[in-house]
């Protein structure tokens, strides 16, 4: 039992049901034949994503419905919609408050039992083992090798925790670089070990090759680095650990509404560059009860925003959605000295403004909380084991291996169908809250860490784990 790390050359042979937990329903119009019952943590925006329709379409069928919804509330839906990518029983069979939803049959996939005696987790990382010395590598390859080493260390840190959970799994480590050929070699290795979960590669070209492989079998692929959601179009059997920019702003705008209840919340963005961020922030703000989010296009100048703040009779909180360094710098200069707090996204552009004030907050996909005792214990154990400081790559691989390994124990090879039902105990820097990004595409993690400067150090502001 347990988990072991196998080096590069070591090799070894070794239906889809999604449960929607529904709360008791409130009064509901009898004329509606298709509806959704609001579950814990859901918003109208999230419900619209589940069914692939707009908020306006839902509101048209539910007179008086605003963007805030209540647990157990029944939301009428168009008769033609179903959860995207899922086949729903016409009779909606219920058992103890649970509705079973079965996927479309796919005869091209390997049909195997969901539970196995042992599992295989493949890590596909860019070690460049064909060049054993760092002296023979260019600067970029050295950085990538360091990323791979730290990810490997994070996986090792997860192995003892998985063993304590009686997870019978083997972690296989393979060197996969940035090429189609490397991806094909990675597929061969995954096939040889019959990988149930594949973590990596870190580049688009080899990802495409591995995605083809997981699409034909009962395996699941995890993208462990920042990447556009477009990559999830390659396969339904994929998930992305880093939240996308839109998910971050959707959550962050709603968080700002709650965090600064006596302030005026406004947005600052550059039209044409940050439009999607602005739309996501508007939806998130309204989901938390805001009437509307006043946003200022500062692509040309900040005059209108400056005048608005000068005339305001309350403190103003600016959602800094700028992604362009020049535009962001002009925002900093224009608002210097005004009574304003910044809420920044995860970009270098906003970091300087967030640094300036103790009340400012920002998002962070990966955050080691040095105020958290469990995290401090993990950091101390990492330092002792490797004589170095853990970075975000070590932390994210630790959490991914621990999370998906636990998922294999709970759900077997159907782990990809139960991504929001896995125990998150023991995670260090991540949280997981997945949603399907399209009818035939994979899942994005929408969990967002919010951080704030506390006594000179960054600490987690929200605690959703």
Helices and strands as residue ranges (DSSP letters): E 3-6, E 17-21, E 35-37, H 44-51, H 55-61, E 74-76, E 86-87, E 94-95, E 98-103, E 119-125, G 134-136, H 139-164, E 169-175, H 180-193, E 197-200, H 204-215, E 220-223, G 229-234, E 238-240, H 245-259, E 264-269, H 275-287, E 294-297, H 303-311, E 316-320, H 325-335, E 340-344, H 348-356, E 361-364, H 373-386, H 392-411, G 412-417, E 434-436, E 443-445, E 449-454, E 457-460
